[in-house]
């Protein structure tokens, strides 16, 4: 089954299908029941940072969130 990778703002999400990925409006995402829940998807910036740090999707979202919390990277950048 297809699954969400990340979201762009509050309106669309990137969804990974078997052989490709595409942007899906939030309403369609929710209607089709893609997982994880739209509200829990990382933002595109978070997704990019995850790949920069780990090189691949080697962590679950729960592990990623725990890592963000542990390292303090879940706080806004003061700059």
N, C-alpha and C positions, 0 to 999 in steps of 0.2 A: 504494500500500500504506500501511496505517496506520503511524504512528511514535510513539515515546515522546517526551513533552515534558519531564516531570520526575517525580520520585518523592516519595512521602510516606513517610519512614522506610525500612524494609526490607521492607515488606509489599505496597504498592500503587504503581501508576504511573498518571499521566494520559496517555492515548493519544489522539492526534489521528487521526480517521478522515476520510473525504472531506468530510462535511458537519457533523460534530459531534465532540465529544470525550467521553471517559468514563473513569472510574477502573477499572483492571483489576488484579486480584490478581497478584502477582509470578509465581506458578506458571503462570497463564494467559499472562502476558506472555512468559515464557521458552518455554513450550510452543508458542506461535504464532509464535515467532521474530521478534518485533518488534525493530526497531533504533532507536537504538543499544542496546547491551547494557545491561540493567537497572542493573548496577553502575556504569556510566559516566554515567547520567542525572544531571543537576543536581538538587539538592534543590529543593523548592518555593521556599524563601527565595532560593536562588541564581537561580532562574528569574525571580522577581519583581524582584530587583536588576538582572538583565540587561536586563529591559524598562524599568525605571526609568531606567537609564543610556542605553540605546540607542533606546528608544521602540518597538522592534519586534524580530523575530527576524532581524536583519540579519547576524548572525555565526554561523559554524558553531560547534559545541561545541569543536572544537580551537582556534579563534580566541578563543573566550570563555575557555577555560582558560589560554591564553597571556596574555591580557589580565589575568586575575586574578593570575597569577604575576608579571607585569611590574609591576603596580601594588601588589603586596603584599597584595591583598585575599583571597588564598588562606590567609592566616594567621588563626588564631582572634582574635576581638576580646578584648583584655585586660580589658575592663570586667567 
